[in-house]
Amino acid sequence: MKIGMLTGIAFAALLASVPAAQAGGRLNVLCGADEAWCTAFEKAFERKTNIDVSMVRKSSGEILAQVRAEKENPKVDVWWGGTGDPQLQAASEGLLEPYTSVNKPDLLPWAQNFFEISGGRAAGIYAGALGLAYNKQILQKKNLPAPKCWKDLANQAYQGEIQIANPNSSGTAYTVLATLVQIFGEDEAFKYLGELDRNVNNYTKSGSAPVKAAARGETLVGVSFMHDAVTQKQAGFPLEIVAPCEGTGYEIGAVSIIKGARNLEYAKLFVDYALSAEGQATGAEAGQNQVPSNGKASVPPGAPDITKIKLVDYDFATYGSADVRARLLSRFDSEIKAAR
């Protein structure tokens, strides 16, 4: 019997063992992925299991704040999607429930490694690299040079032309912050961020908002994950997508069960489906272009080939830790945000 058949049988057996109703029979999920994928996944899981899901989309930083605030009386069962760093922090703070899915053997090595770093409390569901996306029509109209590197964005020619998210609310932007620190060193990175700040017209709450703004012509350059820019380009917007010349960081999007979840068995089923090839296929169906973590899942045709991108050796253990994250965000607030 094939492994895929085994996991399918295990999933069916677990589903059969779930009580008909738990805490009102509704699974409560916070989603950090794109709204389109949140909706598509919710509907697919409900069809698969007949479990009613209440899913709310928030940025990763907002989800972490909510999970912390509700620590003594959790109202959420599952955290699905969004950058994995905040989930690693939540795991280190004892906010997540350990769970080993029946689909863990099918995960690619980078996802297996993420699972081990989390202490078995969060599992990788997709990967994606950071990049820049600029609107070709605006660039031509204003006769500006095309950015190719992180350092290019500090050029005074781009004054008021750049959008990036706020790392306090956005997991994407925190990944940018941690990436720059790992590329340039911490002091040099914050010096660069100070120079970049002069060119930033808006620090958005959502990590994908900058490339969506660039697609609509509301800003020249958006800094985000490349797969989010690909989705906009596939929709017909005039974007050019760039992997920065110095190298770039990447995310591992994750899924986890909240400690004290009221619907624990439902939550386990949700994680199993999120790690299955079938569940991960909902991303491409929703127009998303991340690289799935399940080795049996098909990679979306438009997904950036991360094997051809110069990636930093991103240190998830260090930059996903509570003390490092808190220190970097505090420094951002005092040196960058406070200067505006």
Backbone torsions as a table, in degrees:
resi	resn	phi	psi	omega
1	MET	NA	137.4	-177.6
2	LYS	-76.3	156.0	179.8
3	ILE	-59.2	-41.1	-179.6
4	GLY	-58.9	-38.3	178.4
5	MET	-68.7	-37.3	179.3
6	LEU	-63.2	-47.0	-179.2
7	THR	-66.6	-34.7	177.6
8	GLY	-64.5	-41.8	178.0
9	ILE	-66.4	-40.9	179.1
10	ALA	-62.9	-40.1	178.9
11	PHE	-63.6	-44.9	-179.9
12	ALA	-63.6	-40.0	179.4
13	ALA	-65.1	-41.3	178.9
14	LEU	-65.6	-40.3	179.1
15	LEU	-61.2	-41.1	-178.9
16	ALA	-66.2	-26.0	-176.5
17	SER	-87.1	-8.2	-176.7
18	VAL	-75.2	132.6	177.4
19	PRO	-57.3	152.7	-177.0
20	ALA	-63.0	-29.8	-180.0
21	ALA	-149.0	137.3	176.8
22	GLN	-135.2	125.2	177.0
23	ALA	47.2	46.2	178.9
24	GLY	93.1	-3.3	175.4
25	GLY	74.7	23.1	-179.6
26	ARG	-127.1	131.1	177.9
27	LEU	-90.9	127.7	-178.6
28	ASN	-102.6	121.9	-173.4
29	VAL	-128.0	136.2	168.6
30	LEU	-103.2	127.6	-175.0
31	CYS	-111.6	128.3	178.8
32	GLY	-104.2	2.6	178.9
33	ALA	-84.7	-177.9	177.5
34	ASP	-63.0	146.0	-177.0
35	GLU	-53.3	-39.7	-178.8
36	ALA	-62.8	-40.0	-180.0
37	TRP	-73.2	-38.2	177.2
38	CYS	-54.2	-48.7	-177.3
39	THR	-65.4	-45.4	-178.3
40	ALA	-63.8	-41.5	-179.0
41	PHE	-67.9	-41.7	179.3
42	GLU	-57.4	-47.0	-178.6
43	LYS	-65.8	-40.4	-179.0
44	ALA	-65.4	-41.7	-180.0
45	PHE	-67.5	-39.7	178.7
46	GLU	-63.5	-40.5	177.4
47	ARG	-64.7	-38.3	-176.7
48	LYS	-69.2	-37.7	-168.7
49	THR	-117.7	-15.3	-173.2
50	ASN	64.3	21.0	175.5
51	ILE	-94.0	130.1	179.4
52	ASP	-76.0	128.3	-178.1
53	VAL	-117.1	134.3	170.4
54	SER	-109.8	108.1	-175.1
55	MET	-116.5	132.3	178.2
56	VAL	-121.8	133.6	-179.4
57	ARG	-91.7	126.9	175.2
58	LYS	-143.4	161.6	173.3
59	SER	-72.6	156.8	-173.3
60	SER	-59.4	-41.2	179.2
61	GLY	-63.7	-36.8	177.7
62	GLU	-67.3	-38.5	179.5
63	ILE	-64.8	-44.7	178.9
64	LEU	-58.7	-43.4	179.8
65	ALA	-62.1	-41.2	179.8
66	GLN	-67.3	-43.6	179.8
67	VAL	-61.6	-40.0	176.4
68	ARG	-63.6	-45.7	-176.3
69	ALA	-63.8	-29.7	-176.8
70	GLU	-99.9	17.0	-175.1
71	LYS	-52.3	-42.7	-176.2
72	GLU	-79.9	-18.5	-179.3
73	ASN	-148.3	73.4	-175.2
74	PRO	-60.1	133.3	176.8
75	LYS	-109.0	-4.7	-178.5
76	VAL	-114.8	143.7	179.2
77	ASP	-98.6	-40.5	-172.6
78	VAL	-135.2	142.2	171.4
79	TRP	-111.7	114.3	-175.2
80	TRP	-124.7	124.9	174.9
81	GLY	85.2	169.6	-175.5
82	GLY	89.3	166.5	-176.8
83	THR	-59.8	145.2	-173.8
84	GLY	-78.6	-20.2	-177.2
85	ASP	-53.9	-48.0	178.7
86	PRO	-63.7	-30.0	177.3
87	GLN	-71.5	-34.5	174.8
88	LEU	-63.9	-38.6	178.1
89	GLN	-65.8	-44.1	178.3
90	ALA	-61.4	-37.8	178.0
91	ALA	-63.0	-42.7	-178.8
92	SER	-67.9	-22.9	179.8
93	GLU	-92.1	5.0	178.6
94	GLY	73.8	25.7	-177.1
95	LEU	-94.9	-6.1	-176.6
96	LEU	-119.9	152.7	-177.3
97	GLU	-94.0	130.3	175.2
98	PRO	-64.2	136.6	176.0
99	TYR	-158.6	128.7	176.3
100	THR	-106.6	113.6	-176.4
101	SER	-74.0	153.8	174.4
102	VAL	-64.5	-18.2	-178.7
103	ASN	-95.6	3.5	179.7
104	LYS	-56.0	-39.5	-179.4
105	PRO	-60.3	-21.9	-178.3
106	ASP	-86.1	-5.7	-175.7
107	LEU	-76.5	145.8	178.0
108	LEU	-69.1	159.9	-174.8
109	PRO	-53.5	-40.7	-178.6
110	TRP	-65.6	-30.8	177.2
111	ALA	-76.6	-37.0	175.9
112	GLN	-61.2	-42.4	180.0
113	ASN	-63.5	-41.7	178.6
114	PHE	-61.2	-41.4	179.2
115	PHE	-60.5	-42.2	179.8
116	GLU	-67.2	-41.4	179.3
117	ILE	-60.2	-36.4	-178.2
118	SER	-77.3	-3.1	-175.9
119	GLY	71.4	28.0	180.0
120	GLY	76.6	19.3	-175.8
121	ARG	-107.7	-9.2	177.7
122	ALA	-148.7	142.6	-176.9
123	ALA	-124.2	138.7	179.9
124	GLY	-73.0	134.6	178.7
125	ILE	-115.7	-20.4	176.3
126	TYR	-162.4	166.7	177.6
127	ALA	-133.7	151.6	178.1
128	GLY	-161.2	145.5	-176.9
129	ALA	-97.1	147.4	175.0
130	LEU	-73.8	150.7	176.6
131	GLY	-162.5	-176.4	176.8
132	LEU	-113.4	147.6	174.4
133	ALA	-136.8	126.9	179.2
134	TYR	-121.8	152.1	179.7
135	ASN	-83.5	113.5	-174.4
136	LYS	-63.6	-34.4	-178.5
137	GLN	-68.6	-42.6	178.3
138	ILE	-67.0	-42.1	179.5
139	LEU	-57.3	-45.3	-179.3
140	GLN	-68.0	-42.6	-178.4
141	LYS	-62.5	-39.1	-178.0
142	LYS	-92.7	-0.8	177.9
143	ASN	53.0	51.0	-179.4
144	LEU	-104.7	155.1	177.8
145	PRO	-71.1	149.8	178.8
146	ALA	-80.0	125.4	178.8
147	PRO	-71.1	137.6	179.4
148	LYS	-122.8	-14.9	-172.4
149	CYS	-137.8	163.6	174.5
150	TRP	-58.3	-46.1	-175.8
151	LYS	-63.0	-27.0	179.1
152	ASP	-60.2	-31.9	-175.3
153	LEU	-67.9	-14.9	177.7
154	ALA	-85.5	-3.2	178.5
155	ASN	-61.7	131.4	-178.4
156	GLN	-60.9	-17.7	178.5
157	ALA	-62.6	-21.4	-178.3
158	TYR	-99.4	21.0	-178.4
159	GLN	-58.3	124.3	-179.8
160	GLY	73.0	14.1	-173.6
161	GLU	-110.2	2.6	-170.4
162	ILE	-122.7	141.4	171.2
163	GLN	-122.7	142.0	176.1
164	ILE	-149.4	154.2	-178.2
165	ALA	-81.6	165.3	177.0
166	ASN	-85.2	124.2	-177.1
167	PRO	-66.9	-13.4	176.7
168	ASN	-72.2	-33.9	-179.3
169	SER	-104.1	-27.4	-171.8
170	SER	-107.7	124.2	173.6
171	GLY	-65.4	-33.4	176.8
172	THR	-58.6	-49.3	-177.3
173	ALA	-68.3	-33.6	175.6
174	TYR	-65.4	-36.6	176.5
175	THR	-63.8	-37.7	175.0
176	VAL	-60.8	-48.4	-179.5
177	LEU	-58.4	-48.8	-179.8
178	ALA	-65.9	-33.9	178.3
179	THR	-65.3	-46.4	-179.2
180	LEU	-63.1	-38.7	177.3
181	VAL	-62.6	-40.2	-179.2
182	GLN	-73.8	-27.5	178.9
183	ILE	-81.0	-47.8	-170.5
184	PHE	-103.8	-14.1	-169.2
185	GLY	92.2	152.8	-170.1
186	GLU	-64.0	-49.4	-177.1
187	ASP	-65.1	-41.9	179.5
188	GLU	-66.3	-36.9	179.1
189	ALA	-63.4	-42.3	-179.6
190	PHE	-72.9	-30.0	173.2
191	LYS	-63.2	-44.3	178.3
192	TYR	-62.9	-43.3	180.0
193	LEU	-62.0	-33.9	176.0
194	GLY	-65.1	-39.4	177.4
195	GLU	-70.0	-40.6	178.9
196	LEU	-64.1	-35.1	-176.8
197	ASP	-55.5	-32.9	179.9
198	ARG	-63.8	-23.5	-176.7
199	ASN	-100.6	-4.8	-176.9
200	VAL	-86.7	123.3	179.0
201	ASN	-90.2	-17.6	-179.5
202	ASN	-164.4	133.1	169.9
203	TYR	-98.2	106.2	-173.9
204	THR	-80.1	163.0	177.6
205	LYS	-78.8	-38.6	-177.2
206	SER	-96.1	143.2	-178.6
207	GLY	-70.3	-27.8	-179.6
208	SER	-88.8	-12.3	-176.9
209	ALA	-59.0	-38.6	-179.0
210	PRO	-60.4	-42.3	-179.6
211	VAL	-74.1	-28.3	175.2
212	LYS	-67.8	-37.6	177.3
213	ALA	-67.1	-41.0	177.0
214	ALA	-63.3	-39.4	178.9
215	ALA	-61.4	-40.9	-178.2
216	ARG	-79.9	-5.6	-179.6
217	GLY	83.8	17.5	-179.4
218	GLU	-86.2	-15.1	175.3
219	THR	-152.6	159.5	-179.6
220	LEU	-77.7	-49.6	-173.4
221	VAL	-121.2	136.0	172.6
222	GLY	-121.5	137.5	178.2
223	VAL	-106.4	122.0	-176.3
224	SER	-165.8	-169.7	172.9
225	PHE	-77.2	141.7	-174.4
226	MET	-62.0	-33.5	-178.5
227	HIS	-65.4	-30.2	176.8
228	ASP	-68.3	-36.4	177.1
229	ALA	-69.4	-37.5	178.2
230	VAL	-59.4	-43.0	179.3
231	THR	-58.3	-41.2	178.5
232	GLN	-68.5	-40.3	179.4
233	LYS	-65.5	-39.3	178.0
234	GLN	-64.4	-25.5	178.1
235	ALA	-79.4	-1.8	174.7
236	GLY	103.7	4.6	-179.3
237	PHE	-80.0	150.0	-172.8
238	PRO	-82.9	64.0	-178.6
239	LEU	-101.2	143.6	169.1
240	GLU	-113.3	129.8	-174.1
241	ILE	-107.4	133.6	-173.2
242	VAL	-128.3	133.1	168.3
243	ALA	-92.7	115.9	-173.7
244	PRO	-54.1	140.6	-172.3
245	CYS	-64.7	-28.5	-178.2
246	GLU	-73.9	-14.0	-171.9
247	GLY	114.0	167.5	-178.0
248	THR	-149.9	161.1	178.5
249	GLY	-91.1	178.5	180.0
250	TYR	-148.1	161.0	178.3
251	GLU	-108.8	155.1	161.8
252	ILE	-118.3	108.0	176.0
253	GLY	-69.2	145.3	-170.3
254	ALA	-136.1	168.1	175.1
255	VAL	-134.4	142.8	-178.8
256	SER	-153.9	160.9	176.9
257	ILE	-103.5	132.8	-178.9
258	ILE	-73.9	135.1	176.7
259	LYS	-58.4	127.8	-178.5
260	GLY	84.5	15.3	179.5
261	ALA	-53.4	134.4	-178.1
262	ARG	-74.9	-23.8	-177.2
263	ASN	-120.2	61.9	-170.4
264	LEU	-60.9	-44.7	-177.9
265	GLU	-67.7	-38.4	174.1
266	TYR	-61.8	-41.7	-178.8
267	ALA	-61.9	-40.0	178.1
268	LYS	-62.6	-41.5	177.0
269	LEU	-62.1	-39.3	179.4
270	PHE	-62.7	-45.5	179.0
271	VAL	-63.2	-42.7	178.0
272	ASP	-58.0	-43.9	-179.2
273	TYR	-68.9	-37.8	178.9
274	ALA	-63.3	-28.4	-178.6
275	LEU	-96.2	-0.9	179.7
276	SER	-85.2	156.8	176.4
277	ALA	-61.1	-38.1	179.3
278	GLU	-63.6	-46.6	-180.0
279	GLY	-65.0	-39.8	-178.5
280	GLN	-72.3	-21.3	176.7
281	ALA	-66.8	-19.3	179.1
282	THR	-64.6	-22.2	178.1
283	GLY	-63.5	-54.1	179.2
284	ALA	-61.9	-37.3	179.4
285	GLU	-64.3	-26.2	179.1
286	ALA	-95.6	11.0	178.2
287	GLY	81.1	19.4	-179.8
288	GLN	-95.3	157.0	-171.7
289	ASN	-131.2	27.9	175.1
290	GLN	-74.6	160.2	176.0
291	VAL	-87.3	119.5	-177.1
292	PRO	-70.7	153.4	-177.4
293	SER	-86.8	-20.9	179.5
294	ASN	-79.6	122.4	-177.0
295	GLY	-62.4	-16.9	179.4
296	LYS	-93.8	-5.6	-179.7
297	ALA	-82.0	147.7	177.3
298	SER	-79.8	137.3	177.0
299	VAL	-81.2	129.3	178.8
300	PRO	-55.2	138.2	-177.4
301	PRO	-55.6	-31.8	-178.0
302	GLY	-89.0	-0.5	-177.7
303	ALA	-63.5	131.9	175.7
304	PRO	-57.8	137.8	179.6
305	ASP	-79.7	97.5	-175.1
306	ILE	-68.6	-13.9	176.7
307	THR	-73.9	-15.8	-178.7
308	LYS	-106.5	5.2	-179.9
309	ILE	-104.6	139.4	178.2
310	LYS	-74.7	101.4	-177.6
311	LEU	-101.1	142.6	172.4
312	VAL	-75.2	158.3	175.5
313	ASP	-81.4	77.5	-170.3
314	TYR	-61.8	126.0	-176.6
315	ASP	-92.5	88.0	-176.7
316	PHE	-65.5	-36.5	-177.9
317	ALA	-63.3	-44.1	-178.5
318	THR	-72.5	-51.2	-173.1
319	TYR	-83.7	-4.9	170.9
320	GLY	-96.0	-0.5	-179.3
321	SER	-80.3	150.9	-174.2
322	ALA	-63.7	-43.1	-174.7
323	ASP	-70.1	-41.1	179.8
324	VAL	-66.5	-45.0	179.0
325	ARG	-59.8	-47.1	-178.6
326	ALA	-62.5	-40.8	-179.3
327	ARG	-66.3	-43.7	-179.1
328	LEU	-66.5	-40.4	179.2
329	LEU	-68.1	-37.5	177.6
330	SER	-64.0	-40.8	179.3
331	ARG	-68.0	-37.6	176.8
332	PHE	-61.6	-44.0	-178.8
333	ASP	-64.2	-41.3	-174.8
334	SER	-80.7	-32.7	-175.2
335	GLU	-100.6	-27.1	-175.4
336	ILE	-110.4	-58.8	-176.7
337	LYS	-63.3	-42.1	-177.6
338	ALA	-68.9	-19.7	-177.6
339	ALA	-81.7	-10.4	-177.1
340	ARG	-78.1	NA	NA
